[in-house]
Amino acid sequence: MGNHLAQKRIMVTGGAGFLGRFVTDKLRKMGCRHISVPRSENYDLVHGEQVKRLYKDLKPEIVIHLAGVVGGIGANRVNQGKFFYDNLMMGVQLIEEGRLHAVEKIVCIGTICSYPKFTPVPFREEDLWNGYPEETNAPYGIAKKALLVQLQAYREQYGLHGIFLLPVNLYGPHDNFNPDSSHVIPALIKKCFDAIQSKKDEITVWGTGKATREFLYAEDGAEGIVLATERYDGAEPVNLGAGFEISIKDLLEKIIELTGFKGRITWDTTKPDGQPRRMLDTGRAERYFGFKAKTSLDEGLRKTVQWYKENMLNQKM
């Protein structure tokens, strides 16, 4: 696998981030030796002149665009304008400059937040435009979905080879555990361990616990992205997921068991649940480029909790 990628100059925006480190690791294991990872302190992708300089300096042949400004429900609620503008401008300018520099391929990572609030489960790619996204993350989801329109238009008019992938909620080692911006799994893991360390007998969790989510282990997500980079060149968006759903309540019970928290759970129902249900139809990814998630939720959670214990708890002691 990956022989034709091995000699390419591959640029991975966000390559030093949570998902990016898994993607660059996969590429290196395939034999890719010309991987560039632009850092935000050197290139602010929101600004057009810096994107132009990026292409001039790094001269990529293949671009994998992972960089984004993201967060959980809380972060989305307070940063709606920023999440819309920054994500839109980064993607739009990277794609436009990629076209002008005649890159061979652009792989753009979208978000499950682009789907309509009441999408029938499992989410099929054909449903992407059948309604407005869930309100708390709609600006972020719409900004990302606009990049799909751009890629399809550029393919039609300019012959640009660009693909668009829709990963479900990712989790795993090296995740973002900052309570101000983290997603649900790292937020719950940290909440449980914080309570244990401070000897609290109660944790408070947003919402009702009834909303369902699907989760994809980040290493599996990286595998899907690399497979698509190598094997897929179509205009249609493709879901990346594990093909299951679990309620937040049941998820919390698994995390409580793994962390060893023994106290009470209080559900703060004044806070939003977000989208009521999320689960992807993953058939297109398997058909188009042979991707199927390998890591079970139980195994992935165990690895993530273990990583947190070994790497994050020690920082506090």
Buried (B, 14 or more C-beta within 10 A) or exposed (E): EBEEBEEBBBBBBBBBBBBBBBBBBBBEEBEBEBBBBBEBEEBBBBEEEBBBBBBEEBEBBBBBBBBBBBBBBBBBBEBBEBBBBBBBBBBBBBBBBBBEBEBBBBBBBBBBBBBBBBBEBBBBBEBBEEEEBBBBBBBBBBBBBBBBEBBBBBBEEEEBBBBBBBBBBBBBBBBBBEBEBBBBBBBBBBBBBBBBEEEEEEBEBBBBBEBBBBBBBBBBBBBBBBBBBBEBBBBBBBBBBBBBBBBBBEBBBBBBEBBEBEBEBEBEEEBBBBBEBBBBBBBBBBEBBBBBBEBEBEEBBEBBBEBBBEEBBEEEE
